[in-house]
Amino acid sequence: MPDSQDCVKEVREQGDAIVVALGGEIDLHRTPAVHKALVAACDRKPARLVINLDAVAYMDSSGIGTLVEVFRRVNAYRGKLALCNINQRVHSVFEITRLDQFFEIYDTEAEALAG
């Protein structure tokens, strides 16, 4: 089994934003590492938190739940959360659950940062 840490590809500051790039298959076994990285980013209270899902092949309900929690945390301090580069397979999960109506979803990271 791959190391759960490999789902968090990069965390970097970009102006007043923090970009977290995720990858791989985000499932029950790997979600704790993703959760830890995203909560740490939230704790820094960036004006905009961008989650780049370009390299994410699959995300189950535990990953979606983590994103919902992060969405609530960011809203609590009045920041903005944006998702970008979502492949069709993962995007369909957002559509089925209607979460695409709550999350700001962009095609590219540049668009998400400009938001």
N, C-alpha and C positions, 0 to 999 in steps of 0.2 A: 504494500500500500504506500502511495506517495506521502511524503511529509505534509502535514496539514499547513505548515508555514508557507508552502509554495503557492498558495492561493493569493497571498498578498504580494504582488509583484513590485510595487513602488508606492511610497508616500512622499510627496514633495510639496513645498510651498510654491505658489504661483501668484505673485502679487498679494492681494488680501484673501486669496483662496488657498485651500488645501486640496490637492488631487490625490486620490487613492486609486491605484490601478489594481484590479483584481484579475485573476485568471484561473483556469482549470475548471474542475467540477466542484461547485460549492454545495456540499451536502452536510448531513448531520455530523459527520466526522471532521469536516474542515471548517464548519461555521464558527467554532470557538475562536480560532485564530483571526478570522475575518471580523468577528464581533469585537475582539480586543483592539484591533487596529482602527476600526471605525469609531469606537467609543473614545479611544485616545485622541483621534482627530477632532471629535466633537468637543472634548474637554478643552481643547485649545480655542474654541469658539471662533472659528473663521467666519468671515462675512458670507462666504460661499464654500460649501463642501461639494466637490465634484467626485463622483464615483465612476471611474472608467471601467466598463465591463467588456472591453474589446476582446480580451482573451478568455472570457468565461464561456465555456461550452455548455454548461448545465447548471441550473440552480433549483434546489428543492424548496419545500416550504420553510425549512429552518433558515435558509438564506434569505428568503422573502421576509420572514419574520424579523430578522436582524435589520434589514433595510427599513422596515416599518418603524422599528424602535429608534433607529438613527434619525429617521424623518421626524419623529416626535421630539427627540432631543434637540435637533437643530431648530425646529419651530419654537421650542420652549425658550431659547435664547434669541429668537427672532432673526436667525440666519436663514440662508437659502441652501437647499439641497438640490443637486442636479445629477441625473444619471446620463451616461452617454455611451455610444458605441455598443448598443445592445443587439446581439444577433437575433434573428427571427424566432428561434426556438425559445430563448429566454424571454423575449418580448411578448410572445404569445401567453406566457404565464401571467404577465402583468395585465394583458387584455382580458383573459378569462376571469381573473380576480377583480377586474376593474380598477386596479391600482394605477393603471396608466392615466386615470383621471386625477390622481392626487400628486403623483411624482412629476417633476419637470424632466422630460426625456428629450435629449438632443441627439442628433446624428453624429456629431463630432465633439471632441473635447474643446476645441476652440469656441464652438457655439455655446457649449455649456459654461465655459468661463465668461463669455460675454453676456450670457443670460439676460 
